[in-house]
Amino acid sequence: MRLVVQRVKSGSVTVEGEVVSRIGPGLVVLVGVKQGDTYVVALRLAQKTANMRIFPDDQGRMNRSVLDIGGEVLAVSQFTLYGDAKKGNRPNFMLAMNGPEAEKVFSSYTRALREEHGIHVEEGVFGAMMDVELINDGPVTIIVEK
């Protein structure tokens, strides 16, 4: 799995002109699932997401997690995170897991954030064309891979 974790002041997803999810302060996480990823990988990365210390403490140091600040997570599936453009100009997505299997792994990730860590999680619509809006805070963007 590959995550692009962005610290945000707010974020939202719109599908076909309708806002389907919205968060306040917290994290927007773009989630790519590759072939071979499992439930166990999803749980480990959910734990990493929940505990990643990228929010400022009282001295301005990145010492707090989304849990510490009571923040929210907007998780958006994005198979294009596994696009490979080494050859030619058109990326191939051969490393990305197929849709139905990837949706199960993605759901394991978001369920773990909710159930294991008690975080309010909003989601995009799996497989849909989405407009993702966010206000980066910092900006702080971290890439996490299994």
C-alpha positions in Angstrom: 0.0 0.0 0.0 1.1 3.5 -0.6 -0.4 6.5 1.3 -0.1 10.2 0.6 -0.9 11.7 4.0 -1.7 15.4 4.0 -2.3 17.5 7.1 -5.3 19.7 6.4 -7.5 22.4 7.8 -10.4 20.9 5.8 -11.2 18.5 3.0 -14.1 17.3 0.9 -15.0 15.0 -2.0 -17.6 15.8 -4.6 -19.0 13.2 -7.0 -21.3 14.3 -9.9 -21.7 17.8 -8.4 -22.7 16.4 -4.9 -20.5 16.7 -1.8 -20.3 13.1 -0.5 -17.9 13.7 2.3 -16.3 16.5 4.3 -13.9 16.9 7.2 -12.5 19.6 9.3 -9.0 19.6 10.7 -7.2 16.3 10.3 -5.8 14.3 7.4 -6.6 13.7 3.8 -5.1 10.3 2.9 -4.8 9.2 -0.7 -4.7 5.4 -0.6 -3.2 3.2 -3.3 -3.5 -0.6 -3.0 -1.1 -2.8 -4.9 -1.1 -6.5 -5.8 -0.2 -8.6 -2.8 -1.5 -6.1 -0.2 -3.4 -7.7 2.6 -5.7 -7.0 5.6 -2.6 -7.1 7.8 -0.9 -4.4 5.7 -4.0 -2.3 6.0 -4.1 -2.6 9.8 -0.4 -1.7 10.1 -0.8 1.4 7.9 -4.0 2.4 9.8 -2.0 2.3 13.0 0.8 4.3 11.4 -1.8 6.9 10.1 -3.5 7.2 13.5 -0.2 7.7 15.4 1.8 9.7 13.0 3.0 12.8 14.8 2.7 15.6 12.3 0.6 18.1 14.1 2.2 20.9 16.2 2.4 20.8 19.9 2.4 24.0 22.1 6.0 24.7 21.1 5.2 24.3 17.3 7.0 21.0 17.0 5.4 18.2 15.1 4.7 16.1 18.1 0.9 15.3 18.0 -1.1 12.8 16.1 -4.5 13.1 14.5 -5.7 11.1 17.6 -4.1 13.7 19.9 -5.9 16.6 18.3 -9.2 14.9 17.9 -8.9 15.3 14.1 -10.7 13.5 11.3 -9.6 11.5 8.3 -10.8 11.7 4.7 -9.6 8.6 2.9 -9.7 8.5 -0.9 -8.9 5.5 -2.9 -6.5 6.2 -5.7 -5.1 3.4 -7.9 -3.0 5.9 -9.9 -0.6 6.1 -7.0 0.8 2.9 -8.6 1.1 4.4 -12.0 4.5 3.6 -13.6 5.8 6.1 -16.2 9.3 4.9 -16.5 8.8 3.9 -20.2 7.0 6.2 -22.6 4.6 8.9 -21.7 1.5 6.9 -20.7 1.7 5.3 -17.3 0.8 1.7 -16.8 -1.0 0.5 -13.7 0.0 -3.1 -13.6 1.1 -2.9 -10.0 -2.3 -1.7 -8.8 -4.6 -4.4 -7.3 -7.9 -5.0 -9.3 -11.0 -3.1 -8.1 -13.0 -5.6 -6.1 -9.9 -6.9 -4.2 -8.5 -3.4 -3.7 -11.8 -2.2 -2.3 -11.7 -4.9 0.4 -8.2 -3.8 1.5 -9.1 -0.1 1.4 -12.2 -0.9 3.5 -10.0 -2.8 6.0 -7.8 0.3 6.3 -10.8 2.7 6.9 -12.5 0.2 9.3 -9.4 -0.1 11.4 -9.1 3.7 11.7 -12.7 3.8 12.9 -12.9 0.7 15.1 -9.4 0.2 16.3 -8.5 3.9 16.8 -11.8 5.7 17.2 -11.2 8.2 14.5 -14.0 9.8 12.6 -13.4 8.7 9.0 -15.1 10.0 5.8 -14.4 8.4 2.4 -14.5 9.1 -1.2 -16.5 6.9 -3.5 -14.5 3.8 -4.5 -13.9 3.7 -8.3 -15.7 7.0 -9.0 -14.4 10.1 -10.7 -14.0 12.5 -7.7 -13.2 16.1 -7.2 -11.1 16.3 -4.0 -10.6 19.6 -2.4 -8.4 20.4 0.6 -6.7 23.2 2.4 -3.2 22.0 3.2 -2.0 22.9 6.7 1.7 23.7 6.5 1.8 22.2 3.9 2.7 18.9 5.5 2.6 15.9 3.1 4.1 12.5 4.0 4.4 9.4 1.8 4.0 6.1 3.6 4.6 2.7 2.1 4.3 -0.8 3.5 
